[in-house]
Structure formats: structure tokens, C-alpha cells
Amino acid sequence: MKNDLVYIKHILEAAEKVVKYTDPLSENAFLIDEKTQEARDKLIHDYMGVEEKTVWDTAKDDIPPLVQKLNHIVEA
């Protein structure tokens, strides 16, 4: 079984990609972006009831603090 730190590092890498991708975008630009539309299509078909606004809010409000906390854990 993998060490927990390995899983945390994987989560951190993914979260950092979200921040890097969404950082320069406005909400409107995010919603009309081709990559966002492709991800939306995947989410909608696989997980009914996913709201675009919730995805945006999570990417902008929840992921950055998560990155900070995970960096703290990895650096400890």
C-alpha cells in the first residue's frame, strides 16, 4: 500500500493544476472555455446534477486553501 504522503502529493499536484488553469480566467471565460466544456460534458453525463457555478466556486474558493494546507503537510 502506498504511503499516505504519496496520495497527498498526487492530490496536491491536481489541485495546483486547477489553480494554474483557473487563475487567469474570469468566471465567464471559464464557463465558455473549450476545456471547461469538455469537462462539463464528462461530468454531466457521468454525474447528474453537477452545476457549473459549483465547479467554478470550488476551483476558486476551495482549491487554493487546500493547496496551502497540503503544501504545509508535505513540507512538514
Buried (B, 14 or more C-beta within 10 A) or exposed (E): EEEEEEEBBEBBEEBBEBBEBBEEBEBEEBBEBEEBEEBBEEBEEEEEEBEBEEBBEEBBEEBBEBBEEBBEEEEE
